[in-house]
């Protein structure tokens, strides 16, 4: 039984809620490296603020299987900017 295609698991945009900022929140879009799970490699993305505790991550390359409830962390170099929870 085929439930879906492999390519259907990929997404270029991921909405994130409950963002906890460890640095000053950006006022506009900013380039970041982002991780969607603990063992996931950092991937380049554009972080677009959409509210005081929400952002949209627009990845340069589609990411496999982003799932609601997963953690998302954003970096600039070695500096952690913040993180949140992938929206459902």
PDB file of N, CA, C and O in Angstrom:
ATOM      1  N   UNK A   1       0.830  -1.166   0.000  1.00  0.00           N
ATOM      2  CA  UNK A   1       0.000   0.000   0.000  1.00  0.00           C
ATOM      3  C   UNK A   1       0.884   1.242   0.000  1.00  0.00           C
ATOM      4  O   UNK A   1       1.803   1.350   0.812  1.00  0.00           O
ATOM      5  N   UNK A   2       0.615   2.169  -0.896  1.00  0.00           N
ATOM      6  CA  UNK A   2       1.367   3.409  -1.013  1.00  0.00           C
ATOM      7  C   UNK A   2       0.545   4.532  -0.390  1.00  0.00           C
ATOM      8  O   UNK A   2      -0.566   4.820  -0.834  1.00  0.00           O
ATOM      9  N   UNK A   3       1.102   5.164   0.642  1.00  0.00           N
ATOM     10  CA  UNK A   3       0.395   6.225   1.343  1.00  0.00           C
ATOM     11  C   UNK A   3       0.741   7.586   0.740  1.00  0.00           C
ATOM     12  O   UNK A   3      -0.103   8.481   0.694  1.00  0.00           O
ATOM     13  N   UNK A   4       1.966   7.737   0.286  1.00  0.00           N
ATOM     14  CA  UNK A   4       2.414   9.001  -0.293  1.00  0.00           C
ATOM     15  C   UNK A   4       3.752   8.821  -0.951  1.00  0.00           C
ATOM     16  O   UNK A   4       4.403   7.784  -0.820  1.00  0.00           O
ATOM     17  N   UNK A   5       4.147   9.843  -1.657  1.00  0.00           N
ATOM     18  CA  UNK A   5       5.439   9.807  -2.348  1.00  0.00           C
ATOM     19  C   UNK A   5       6.527  10.399  -1.461  1.00  0.00           C
ATOM     20  O   UNK A   5       6.250  11.255  -0.621  1.00  0.00           O
ATOM     21  N   UNK A   6       7.752   9.948  -1.645  1.00  0.00           N
ATOM     22  CA  UNK A   6       8.906  10.445  -0.891  1.00  0.00           C
ATOM     23  C   UNK A   6       9.013  11.961  -1.002  1.00  0.00           C
ATOM     24  O   UNK A   6       9.257  12.632   0.000  1.00  0.00           O
ATOM     25  N   UNK A   7       8.838  12.505  -2.188  1.00  0.00           N
ATOM     26  CA  UNK A   7       8.989  13.961  -2.373  1.00  0.00           C
ATOM     27  C   UNK A   7       7.932  14.754  -1.609  1.00  0.00           C
ATOM     28  O   UNK A   7       8.122  15.944  -1.356  1.00  0.00           O
ATOM     29  N   UNK A   8       6.821  14.114  -1.237  1.00  0.00           N
ATOM     30  CA  UNK A   8       5.787  14.797  -0.471  1.00  0.00           C
ATOM     31  C   UNK A   8       6.213  15.053   0.981  1.00  0.00           C
ATOM     32  O   UNK A   8       5.564  15.819   1.694  1.00  0.00           O
ATOM     33  N   UNK A   9       7.290  14.419   1.409  1.00  0.00           N
ATOM     34  CA  UNK A   9       7.783  14.596   2.775  1.00  0.00           C
ATOM     35  C   UNK A   9       8.587  15.880   2.944  1.00  0.00           C
ATOM     36  O   UNK A   9       8.881  16.270   4.074  1.00  0.00           O
ATOM     37  N   UNK A  10       8.948  16.541   1.858  1.00  0.00           N
ATOM     38  CA  UNK A  10       9.849  17.693   1.913  1.00  0.00           C
ATOM     39  C   UNK A  10       9.086  19.008   1.922  1.00  0.00           C
ATOM     40  O   UNK A  10       8.056  19.157   1.265  1.00  0.00           O
ATOM     41  N   UNK A  11       9.624  19.969   2.692  1.00  0.00           N
ATOM     42  CA  UNK A  11       9.026  21.304   2.760  1.00  0.00           C
ATOM     43  C   UNK A  11      10.135  22.354   2.755  1.00  0.00           C
ATOM     44  O   UNK A  11      11.174  22.173   3.390  1.00  0.00           O
ATOM     45  N   UNK A  12       9.909  23.437   2.043  1.00  0.00           N
ATOM     46  CA  UNK A  12      10.866  24.545   2.000  1.00  0.00           C
ATOM     47  C   UNK A  12      10.555  25.604   3.045  1.00  0.00           C
ATOM     48  O   UNK A  12      11.431  26.378   3.429  1.00  0.00           O
ATOM     49  N   UNK A  13       9.305  25.640   3.507  1.00  0.00           N
ATOM     50  CA  UNK A  13       8.883  26.641   4.486  1.00  0.00           C
ATOM     51  C   UNK A  13       8.326  25.940   5.722  1.00  0.00           C
ATOM     52  O   UNK A  13       7.555  24.984   5.631  1.00  0.00           O
ATOM     53  N   UNK A  14       8.747  26.451   6.881  1.00  0.00           N
ATOM     54  CA  UNK A  14       8.288  25.879   8.143  1.00  0.00           C
ATOM     55  C   UNK A  14       7.909  27.028   9.077  1.00  0.00           C
ATOM     56  O   UNK A  14       8.726  27.910   9.342  1.00  0.00           O
ATOM     57  N   UNK A  15       6.686  27.018   9.571  1.00  0.00           N
ATOM     58  CA  UNK A  15       6.237  28.008  10.553  1.00  0.00           C
ATOM     59  C   UNK A  15       6.632  27.521  11.946  1.00  0.00           C
ATOM     60  O   UNK A  15       6.519  26.336  12.262  1.00  0.00           O
ATOM     61  N   UNK A  16       7.096  28.457  12.769  1.00  0.00           N
ATOM     62  CA  UNK A  16       7.570  28.133  14.125  1.00  0.00           C
ATOM     63  C   UNK A  16       6.843  29.030  15.123  1.00  0.00           C
ATOM     64  O   UNK A  16       6.714  30.235  14.908  1.00  0.00           O
ATOM     65  N   UNK A  17       6.370  28.432  16.218  1.00  0.00           N
ATOM     66  CA  UNK A  17       5.649  29.166  17.265  1.00  0.00           C
ATOM     67  C   UNK A  17       6.417  29.093  18.580  1.00  0.00           C
ATOM     68  O   UNK A  17       7.415  28.380  18.692  1.00  0.00           O
ATOM     69  N   UNK A  18       5.946  29.828  19.556  1.00  0.00           N
ATOM     70  CA  UNK A  18       6.526  29.807  20.909  1.00  0.00           C
ATOM     71  C   UNK A  18       8.034  30.047  20.884  1.00  0.00           C
ATOM     72  O   UNK A  18       8.791  29.385  21.594  1.00  0.00           O
ATOM     73  N   UNK A  19       8.459  31.003  20.058  1.00  0.00           N
ATOM     74  CA  UNK A  19       9.886  31.278  19.921  1.00  0.00           C
ATOM     75  C   UNK A  19      10.417  31.914  21.201  1.00  0.00           C
ATOM     76  O   UNK A  19       9.843  32.864  21.733  1.00  0.00           O
ATOM     77  N   UNK A  20      11.516  31.368  21.674  1.00  0.00           N
ATOM     78  CA  UNK A  20      12.247  31.901  22.821  1.00  0.00           C
ATOM     79  C   UNK A  20      13.531  32.510  22.276  1.00  0.00           C
ATOM     80  O   UNK A  20      14.406  31.790  21.797  1.00  0.00           O
ATOM     81  N   UNK A  21      13.647  33.824  22.345  1.00  0.00           N
ATOM     82  CA  UNK A  21      14.822  34.521  21.809  1.00  0.00           C
ATOM     83  C   UNK A  21      15.924  34.561  22.851  1.00  0.00           C
ATOM     84  O   UNK A  21      15.686  34.939  23.998  1.00  0.00           O
ATOM     85  N   UNK A  22      17.140  34.168  22.451  1.00  0.00           N
ATOM     86  CA  UNK A  22      18.313  34.263  23.315  1.00  0.00           C
ATOM     87  C   UNK A  22      19.155  35.466  22.922  1.00  0.00           C
ATOM     88  O   UNK A  22      20.142  35.784  23.585  1.00  0.00           O
ATOM     89  N   UNK A  23      18.767  36.126  21.854  1.00  0.00           N
ATOM     90  CA  UNK A  23      19.408  37.344  21.365  1.00  0.00           C
ATOM     91  C   UNK A  23      18.283  38.324  21.049  1.00  0.00           C
ATOM     92  O   UNK A  23      17.107  37.965  21.109  1.00  0.00           O
ATOM     93  N   UNK A  24      18.636  39.541  20.717  1.00  0.00           N
ATOM     94  CA  UNK A  24      17.630  40.533  20.335  1.00  0.00           C
ATOM     95  C   UNK A  24      16.873  40.026  19.110  1.00  0.00           C
ATOM     96  O   UNK A  24      17.498  39.685  18.106  1.00  0.00           O
ATOM     97  N   UNK A  25      15.534  39.967  19.169  1.00  0.00           N
ATOM     98  CA  UNK A  25      14.768  39.496  18.008  1.00  0.00           C
ATOM     99  C   UNK A  25      15.002  40.399  16.796  1.00  0.00           C
ATOM    100  O   UNK A  25      15.044  41.621  16.939  1.00  0.00           O
ATOM    101  N   UNK A  26      15.155  39.817  15.613  1.00  0.00           N
ATOM    102  CA  UNK A  26      15.360  40.644  14.423  1.00  0.00           C
ATOM    103  C   UNK A  26      14.092  41.420  14.073  1.00  0.00           C
ATOM    104  O   UNK A  26      12.978  40.950  14.309  1.00  0.00           O
ATOM    105  N   UNK A  27      14.273  42.605  13.512  1.00  0.00           N
ATOM    106  CA  UNK A  27      13.125  43.424  13.112  1.00  0.00           C
ATOM    107  C   UNK A  27      12.616  43.049  11.722  1.00  0.00           C
ATOM    108  O   UNK A  27      11.496  43.398  11.349  1.00  0.00           O
ATOM    109  N   UNK A  28      13.441  42.338  10.962  1.00  0.00           N
ATOM    110  CA  UNK A  28      13.059  41.926   9.626  1.00  0.00           C
ATOM    111  C   UNK A  28      13.726  40.607   9.293  1.00  0.00           C
ATOM    112  O   UNK A  28      14.338  39.985  10.161  1.00  0.00           O
ATOM    113  N   UNK A  29      13.614  40.171   8.043  1.00  0.00           N
ATOM    114  CA  UNK A  29      14.228  38.905   7.632  1.00  0.00           C
ATOM    115  C   UNK A  29      15.742  38.905   7.852  1.00  0.00           C
ATOM    116  O   UNK A  29      16.414  39.921   7.669  1.00  0.00           O
ATOM    117  N   UNK A  30      16.254  37.755   8.245  1.00  0.00           N
ATOM    118  CA  UNK A  30      17.683  37.597   8.508  1.00  0.00           C
ATOM    119  C   UNK A  30      18.120  36.191   8.087  1.00  0.00           C
ATOM    120  O   UNK A  30      17.371  35.227   8.249  1.00  0.00           O
ATOM    121  N   UNK A  31      19.328  36.083   7.550  1.00  0.00           N
ATOM    122  CA  UNK A  31      19.892  34.780   7.170  1.00  0.00           C
ATOM    123  C   UNK A  31      20.359  34.056   8.426  1.00  0.00           C
ATOM    124  O   UNK A  31      20.996  34.642   9.302  1.00  0.00           O
ATOM    125  N   UNK A  32      20.026  32.766   8.495  1.00  0.00           N
ATOM    126  CA  UNK A  32      20.394  31.940   9.638  1.00  0.00           C
ATOM    127  C   UNK A  32      20.774  30.544   9.151  1.00  0.00           C
ATOM    128  O   UNK A  32      20.586  30.194   7.985  1.00  0.00           O
ATOM    129  N   UNK A  33      21.306  29.772  10.069  1.00  0.00           N
ATOM    130  CA  UNK A  33      21.394  28.322   9.909  1.00  0.00           C
ATOM    131  C   UNK A  33      20.347  27.778  10.881  1.00  0.00           C
ATOM    132  O   UNK A  33      20.243  28.276  12.002  1.00  0.00           O
ATOM    133  N   UNK A  34      19.587  26.788  10.489  1.00  0.00           N
ATOM    134  CA  UNK A  34      18.515  26.274  11.341  1.00  0.00           C
ATOM    135  C   UNK A  34      18.571  24.758  11.411  1.00  0.00           C
ATOM    136  O   UNK A  34      18.963  24.086  10.457  1.00  0.00           O
ATOM    137  N   UNK A  35      18.168  24.234  12.571  1.00  0.00           N
ATOM    138  CA  UNK A  35      18.054  22.787  12.779  1.00  0.00           C
ATOM    139  C   UNK A  35      16.625  22.486  13.192  1.00  0.00           C
ATOM    140  O   UNK A  35      16.032  23.217  13.985  1.00  0.00           O
ATOM    141  N   UNK A  36      16.074  21.406  12.654  1.00  0.00           N
ATOM    142  CA  UNK A  36      14.713  21.005  12.991  1.00  0.00           C
ATOM    143  C   UNK A  36      14.639  19.827  13.946  1.00  0.00           C
ATOM    144  O   UNK A  36      13.567  19.525  14.471  1.00  0.00           O
ATOM    145  N   UNK A  37      15.726  19.178  14.173  1.00  0.00           N
ATOM    146  CA  UNK A  37      15.765  18.094  15.148  1.00  0.00           C
ATOM    147  C   UNK A  37      17.193  17.954  15.667  1.00  0.00           C
ATOM    148  O   UNK A  37      18.137  18.452  15.054  1.00  0.00           O
ATOM    149  N   UNK A  38      17.339  17.285  16.777  1.00  0.00           N
ATOM    150  CA  UNK A  38      18.621  17.207  17.493  1.00  0.00           C
ATOM    151  C   UNK A  38      19.774  16.759  16.604  1.00  0.00           C
ATOM    152  O   UNK A  38      20.829  17.394  16.614  1.00  0.00           O
ATOM    153  N   UNK A  39      19.609  15.706  15.851  1.00  0.00           N
ATOM    154  CA  UNK A  39      20.703  15.161  15.036  1.00  0.00           C
ATOM    155  C   UNK A  39      20.690  15.663  13.599  1.00  0.00           C
ATOM    156  O   UNK A  39      21.439  15.172  12.755  1.00  0.00           O
ATOM    157  N   UNK A  40      19.850  16.627  13.331  1.00  0.00           N
ATOM    158  CA  UNK A  40      19.726  17.210  12.001  1.00  0.00           C
ATOM    159  C   UNK A  40      20.890  18.161  11.742  1.00  0.00           C
ATOM    160  O   UNK A  40      21.303  18.896  12.640  1.00  0.00           O
ATOM    161  N   UNK A  41      21.410  18.151  10.539  1.00  0.00           N
ATOM    162  CA  UNK A  41      22.466  19.092  10.188  1.00  0.00           C
ATOM    163  C   UNK A  41      21.875  20.492  10.041  1.00  0.00           C
ATOM    164  O   UNK A  41      20.728  20.651   9.623  1.00  0.00           O
ATOM    165  N   UNK A  42      22.664  21.498  10.387  1.00  0.00           N
ATOM    166  CA  UNK A  42      22.225  22.875  10.182  1.00  0.00           C
ATOM    167  C   UNK A  42      22.027  23.110   8.686  1.00  0.00           C
ATOM    168  O   UNK A  42      22.805  22.628   7.863  1.00  0.00           O
ATOM    169  N   UNK A  43      20.983  23.852   8.351  1.00  0.00           N
ATOM    170  CA  UNK A  43      20.681  24.162   6.955  1.00  0.00           C
ATOM    171  C   UNK A  43      20.464  25.662   6.818  1.00  0.00           C
ATOM    172  O   UNK A  43      19.815  26.271   7.669  1.00  0.00           O
ATOM    173  N   UNK A  44      21.004  26.276   5.743  1.00  0.00           N
ATOM    174  CA  UNK A  44      20.805  27.710   5.543  1.00  0.00           C
ATOM    175  C   UNK A  44      19.342  28.036   5.265  1.00  0.00           C
ATOM    176  O   UNK A  44      18.646  27.319   4.545  1.00  0.00           O
ATOM    177  N   UNK A  45      18.898  29.149   5.863  1.00  0.00           N
ATOM    178  CA  UNK A  45      17.498  29.552   5.723  1.00  0.00           C
ATOM    179  C   UNK A  45      17.367  31.056   5.919  1.00  0.00           C
ATOM    180  O   UNK A  45      18.253  31.715   6.463  1.00  0.00           O
ATOM    181  N   UNK A  46      16.249  31.571   5.465  1.00  0.00           N
ATOM    182  CA  UNK A  46      15.862  32.942   5.748  1.00  0.00           C
ATOM    183  C   UNK A  46      14.832  32.874   6.858  1.00  0.00           C
ATOM    184  O   UNK A  46      13.811  32.201   6.719  1.00  0.00           O
ATOM    185  N   UNK A  47      15.092  33.568   7.964  1.00  0.00           N
ATOM    186  CA  UNK A  47      14.170  33.632   9.082  1.00  0.00           C
ATOM    187  C   UNK A  47      13.367  34.919   8.932  1.00  0.00           C
ATOM    188  O   UNK A  47      13.930  36.013   8.886  1.00  0.00           O
ATOM    189  N   UNK A  48      12.050  34.775   8.855  1.00  0.00           N
ATOM    190  CA  UNK A  48      11.158  35.922   8.675  1.00  0.00           C
ATOM    191  C   UNK A  48      10.269  36.044   9.909  1.00  0.00           C
ATOM    192  O   UNK A  48       9.410  35.190  10.130  1.00  0.00           O
ATOM    193  N   UNK A  49      10.457  37.091  10.721  1.00  0.00           N
ATOM    194  CA  UNK A  49       9.579  37.277  11.871  1.00  0.00           C
ATOM    195  C   UNK A  49       8.132  37.509  11.412  1.00  0.00           C
ATOM    196  O   UNK A  49       7.889  38.287  10.489  1.00  0.00           O
ATOM    197  N   UNK A  50       7.182  36.838  12.054  1.00  0.00           N
ATOM    198  CA  UNK A  50       5.764  36.993  11.704  1.00  0.00           C
ATOM    199  C   UNK A  50       4.931  37.455  12.894  1.00  0.00           C
ATOM    200  O   UNK A  50       3.733  37.700  12.756  1.00  0.00           O
ATOM    201  N   UNK A  51       5.554  37.573  14.052  1.00  0.00           N
ATOM    202  CA  UNK A  51       4.888  38.018  15.269  1.00  0.00           C
ATOM    203  C   UNK A  51       5.905  38.062  16.389  1.00  0.00           C
ATOM    204  O   UNK A  51       7.074  37.749  16.162  1.00  0.00           O
ATOM    205  N   UNK A  52       5.497  38.441  17.599  1.00  0.00           N
ATOM    206  CA  UNK A  52       6.451  38.546  18.696  1.00  0.00           C
ATOM    207  C   UNK A  52       7.098  37.212  19.083  1.00  0.00           C
ATOM    208  O   UNK A  52       8.232  37.185  19.562  1.00  0.00           O
ATOM    209  N   UNK A  53       6.376  36.107  18.875  1.00  0.00           N
ATOM    210  CA  UNK A  53       6.939  34.795  19.216  1.00  0.00           C
ATOM    211  C   UNK A  53       6.706  33.776  18.105  1.00  0.00           C
ATOM    212  O   UNK A  53       6.606  32.577  18.364  1.00  0.00           O
ATOM    213  N   UNK A  54       6.620  34.265  16.853  1.00  0.00           N
ATOM    214  CA  UNK A  54       6.461  33.366  15.708  1.00  0.00           C
ATOM    215  C   UNK A  54       7.376  33.814  14.572  1.00  0.00           C
ATOM    216  O   UNK A  54       7.643  35.003  14.397  1.00  0.00           O
ATOM    217  N   UNK A  55       7.850  32.833  13.807  1.00  0.00           N
ATOM    218  CA  UNK A  55       8.683  33.106  12.638  1.00  0.00           C
ATOM    219  C   UNK A  55       8.350  32.111  11.541  1.00  0.00           C
ATOM    220  O   UNK A  55       7.716  31.083  11.778  1.00  0.00           O
ATOM    221  N   UNK A  56       8.791  32.439  10.342  1.00  0.00           N
ATOM    222  CA  UNK A  56       8.722  31.525   9.213  1.00  0.00           C
ATOM    223  C   UNK A  56      10.152  31.256   8.792  1.00  0.00           C
ATOM    224  O   UNK A  56      10.924  32.192   8.586  1.00  0.00           O
ATOM    225  N   UNK A  57      10.517  29.986   8.662  1.00  0.00           N
ATOM    226  CA  UNK A  57      11.827  29.608   8.138  1.00  0.00           C
ATOM    227  C   UNK A  57      11.650  29.223   6.677  1.00  0.00           C
ATOM    228  O   UNK A  57      10.867  28.328   6.357  1.00  0.00           O
ATOM    229  N   UNK A  58      12.376  29.896   5.792  1.00  0.00           N
ATOM    230  CA  UNK A  58      12.369  29.578   4.362  1.00  0.00           C
ATOM    231  C   UNK A  58      13.731  28.990   4.027  1.00  0.00           C
ATOM    232  O   UNK A  58      14.710  29.718   3.863  1.00  0.00           O
ATOM    233  N   UNK A  59      13.783  27.665   3.927  1.00  0.00           N
ATOM    234  CA  UNK A  59      15.045  26.960   3.719  1.00  0.00           C
ATOM    235  C   UNK A  59      15.514  27.075   2.274  1.00  0.00           C
ATOM    236  O   UNK A  59      14.707  27.100   1.345  1.00  0.00           O
ATOM    237  N   UNK A  60      16.844  27.145   2.098  1.00  0.00           N
ATOM    238  CA  UNK A  60      17.432  27.167   0.757  1.00  0.00           C
ATOM    239  C   UNK A  60      17.161  25.852   0.029  1.00  0.00           C
ATOM    240  O   UNK A  60      16.924  25.838  -1.179  1.00  0.00           O
ATOM    241  N   UNK A  61      17.198  24.755   0.773  1.00  0.00           N
ATOM    242  CA  UNK A  61      16.914  23.415   0.243  1.00  0.00           C
ATOM    243  C   UNK A  61      15.767  22.818   1.051  1.00  0.00           C
ATOM    244  O   UNK A  61      15.760  22.937   2.276  1.00  0.00           O
ATOM    245  N   UNK A  62      14.804  22.183   0.401  1.00  0.00           N
ATOM    246  CA  UNK A  62      13.694  21.577   1.148  1.00  0.00           C
ATOM    247  C   UNK A  62      14.198  20.606   2.225  1.00  0.00           C
ATOM    248  O   UNK A  62      15.180  19.891   2.029  1.00  0.00           O
ATOM    249  N   UNK A  63      13.505  20.601   3.356  1.00  0.00           N
ATOM    250  CA  UNK A  63      13.865  19.758   4.494  1.00  0.00           C
ATOM    251  C   UNK A  63      12.919  18.568   4.569  1.00  0.00           C
ATOM    252  O   UNK A  63      11.723  18.690   4.306  1.00  0.00           O
ATOM    253  N   UNK A  64      13.476  17.416   4.931  1.00  0.00           N
ATOM    254  CA  UNK A  64      12.685  16.191   4.976  1.00  0.00           C
ATOM    255  C   UNK A  64      11.870  16.113   6.264  1.00  0.00           C
ATOM    256  O   UNK A  64      12.409  16.236   7.364  1.00  0.00           O
ATOM    257  N   UNK A  65      10.597  15.914   6.112  1.00  0.00           N
ATOM    258  CA  UNK A  65       9.643  15.569   7.168  1.00  0.00           C
ATOM    259  C   UNK A  65       9.624  16.506   8.373  1.00  0.00           C
ATOM    260  O   UNK A  65       9.730  16.040   9.508  1.00  0.00           O
ATOM    261  N   UNK A  66       9.490  17.826   8.153  1.00  0.00           N
ATOM    262  CA  UNK A  66       9.275  18.672   9.329  1.00  0.00           C
ATOM    263  C   UNK A  66       7.907  18.331   9.912  1.00  0.00           C
ATOM    264  O   UNK A  66       6.920  18.256   9.181  1.00  0.00           O
ATOM    265  N   UNK A  67       7.848  18.127  11.217  1.00  0.00           N
ATOM    266  CA  UNK A  67       6.601  17.672  11.843  1.00  0.00           C
ATOM    267  C   UNK A  67       6.195  18.603  12.976  1.00  0.00           C
ATOM    268  O   UNK A  67       7.051  19.105  13.705  1.00  0.00           O
ATOM    269  N   UNK A  68       4.906  18.833  13.127  1.00  0.00           N
ATOM    270  CA  UNK A  68       4.426  19.651  14.236  1.00  0.00           C
ATOM    271  C   UNK A  68       4.937  19.119  15.572  1.00  0.00           C
ATOM    272  O   UNK A  68       4.935  17.914  15.827  1.00  0.00           O
ATOM    273  N   UNK A  69       5.369  20.042  16.407  1.00  0.00           N
ATOM    274  CA  UNK A  69       5.876  19.666  17.729  1.00  0.00           C
ATOM    275  C   UNK A  69       7.379  19.502  17.793  1.00  0.00           C
ATOM    276  O   UNK A  69       7.947  19.481  18.885  1.00  0.00           O
ATOM    277  N   UNK A  70       8.040  19.386  16.648  1.00  0.00           N
ATOM    278  CA  UNK A  70       9.501  19.292  16.643  1.00  0.00           C
ATOM    279  C   UNK A  70      10.096  20.620  17.055  1.00  0.00           C
ATOM    280  O   UNK A  70       9.487  21.673  16.869  1.00  0.00           O
ATOM    281  N   UNK A  71      11.285  20.562  17.613  1.00  0.00           N
ATOM    282  CA  UNK A  71      12.011  21.777  17.941  1.00  0.00           C
ATOM    283  C   UNK A  71      12.669  22.354  16.708  1.00  0.00           C
ATOM    284  O   UNK A  71      13.028  21.623  15.786  1.00  0.00           O
ATOM    285  N   UNK A  72      12.827  23.674  16.692  1.00  0.00           N
ATOM    286  CA  UNK A  72      13.565  24.375  15.645  1.00  0.00           C
ATOM    287  C   UNK A  72      14.484  25.365  16.353  1.00  0.00           C
ATOM    288  O   UNK A  72      14.043  26.111  17.228  1.00  0.00           O
ATOM    289  N   UNK A  73      15.754  25.373  15.976  1.00  0.00           N
ATOM    290  CA  UNK A  73      16.742  26.268  16.577  1.00  0.00           C
ATOM    291  C   UNK A  73      17.418  27.044  15.464  1.00  0.00           C
ATOM    292  O   UNK A  73      17.708  26.492  14.403  1.00  0.00           O
ATOM    293  N   UNK A  74      17.674  28.347  15.706  1.00  0.00           N
ATOM    294  CA  UNK A  74      18.268  29.218  14.695  1.00  0.00           C
ATOM    295  C   UNK A  74      19.617  29.735  15.190  1.00  0.00           C
ATOM    296  O   UNK A  74      19.763  30.117  16.351  1.00  0.00           O
ATOM    297  N   UNK A  75      20.599  29.740  14.288  1.00  0.00           N
ATOM    298  CA  UNK A  75      21.965  30.144  14.615  1.00  0.00           C
ATOM    299  C   UNK A  75      22.476  31.195  13.640  1.00  0.00           C
ATOM    300  O   UNK A  75      22.045  31.264  12.489  1.00  0.00           O
ATOM    301  N   UNK A  76      23.404  32.008  14.127  1.00  0.00           N
ATOM    302  CA  UNK A  76      24.239  32.843  13.272  1.00  0.00           C
ATOM    303  C   UNK A  76      25.661  32.554  13.712  1.00  0.00           C
ATOM    304  O   UNK A  76      26.103  33.000  14.771  1.00  0.00           O
ATOM    305  N   UNK A  77      26.377  31.796  12.876  1.00  0.00           N
ATOM    306  CA  UNK A  77      27.705  31.331  13.279  1.00  0.00           C
ATOM    307  C   UNK A  77      27.579  30.407  14.470  1.00  0.00           C
ATOM    308  O   UNK A  77      26.784  29.467  14.448  1.00  0.00           O
ATOM    309  N   UNK A  78      28.359  30.665  15.514  1.00  0.00           N
ATOM    310  CA  UNK A  78      28.318  29.852  16.735  1.00  0.00           C
ATOM    311  C   UNK A  78      27.256  30.343  17.720  1.00  0.00           C
ATOM    312  O   UNK A  78      27.037  29.716  18.756  1.00  0.00           O
ATOM    313  N   UNK A  79      26.609  31.436  17.411  1.00  0.00           N
ATOM    314  CA  UNK A  79      25.659  32.082  18.317  1.00  0.00           C
ATOM    315  C   UNK A  79      24.235  31.546  18.096  1.00  0.00           C
ATOM    316  O   UNK A  79      23.731  31.546  16.973  1.00  0.00           O
ATOM    317  N   UNK A  80      23.604  31.097  19.168  1.00  0.00           N
ATOM    318  CA  UNK A  80      22.202  30.667  19.107  1.00  0.00           C
ATOM    319  C   UNK A  80      21.338  31.916  19.232  1.00  0.00           C
ATOM    320  O   UNK A  80      21.434  32.648  20.218  1.00  0.00           O
ATOM    321  N   UNK A  81      20.494  32.158  18.229  1.00  0.00           N
ATOM    322  CA  UNK A  81      19.578  33.301  18.279  1.00  0.00           C
ATOM    323  C   UNK A  81      18.326  32.972  19.088  1.00  0.00           C
ATOM    324  O   UNK A  81      17.810  33.810  19.827  1.00  0.00           O
ATOM    325  N   UNK A  82      17.845  31.732  18.935  1.00  0.00           N
ATOM    326  CA  UNK A  82      16.638  31.331  19.632  1.00  0.00           C
ATOM    327  C   UNK A  82      16.106  30.031  19.086  1.00  0.00           C
ATOM    328  O   UNK A  82      16.755  29.367  18.277  1.00  0.00           O
ATOM    329  N   UNK A  83      14.933  29.675  19.530  1.00  0.00           N
ATOM    330  CA  UNK A  83      14.314  28.441  19.064  1.00  0.00           C
ATOM    331  C   UNK A  83      12.849  28.430  19.418  1.00  0.00           C
ATOM    332  O   UNK A  83      12.375  29.256  20.197  1.00  0.00           O
ATOM    333  N   UNK A  84      12.128  27.475  18.831  1.00  0.00           N
ATOM    334  CA  UNK A  84      10.705  27.346  19.066  1.00  0.00           C
ATOM    335  C   UNK A  84      10.209  25.975  18.653  1.00  0.00           C
ATOM    336  O   UNK A  84      10.976  25.017  18.558  1.00  0.00           O
ATOM    337  N   UNK A  85       8.916  25.902  18.410  1.00  0.00           N
ATOM    338  CA  UNK A  85       8.246  24.646  18.096  1.00  0.00           C
ATOM    339  C   UNK A  85       7.612  24.741  16.711  1.00  0.00           C
ATOM    340  O   UNK A  85       6.942  25.725  16.398  1.00  0.00           O
ATOM    341  N   UNK A  86       7.824  23.722  15.885  1.00  0.00           N
ATOM    342  CA  UNK A  86       7.228  23.687  14.551  1.00  0.00           C
ATOM    343  C   UNK A  86       5.709  23.640  14.705  1.00  0.00           C
ATOM    344  O   UNK A  86       5.171  22.813  15.442  1.00  0.00           O
ATOM    345  N   UNK A  87       5.027  24.542  13.997  1.00  0.00           N
ATOM    346  CA  UNK A  87       3.557  24.618  14.056  1.00  0.00           C
ATOM    347  C   UNK A  87       2.922  23.442  13.317  1.00  0.00           C
ATOM    348  O   UNK A  87       3.508  22.862  12.403  1.00  0.00           O
ATOM    349  N   UNK A  88       1.723  23.117  13.740  1.00  0.00           N
ATOM    350  CA  UNK A  88       0.950  22.070  13.099  1.00  0.00           C
ATOM    351  C   UNK A  88       0.134  22.565  11.947  1.00  0.00           C
ATOM    352  O   UNK A  88      -0.572  21.783  11.309  1.00  0.00           O
TER     353      UNK A  88
END
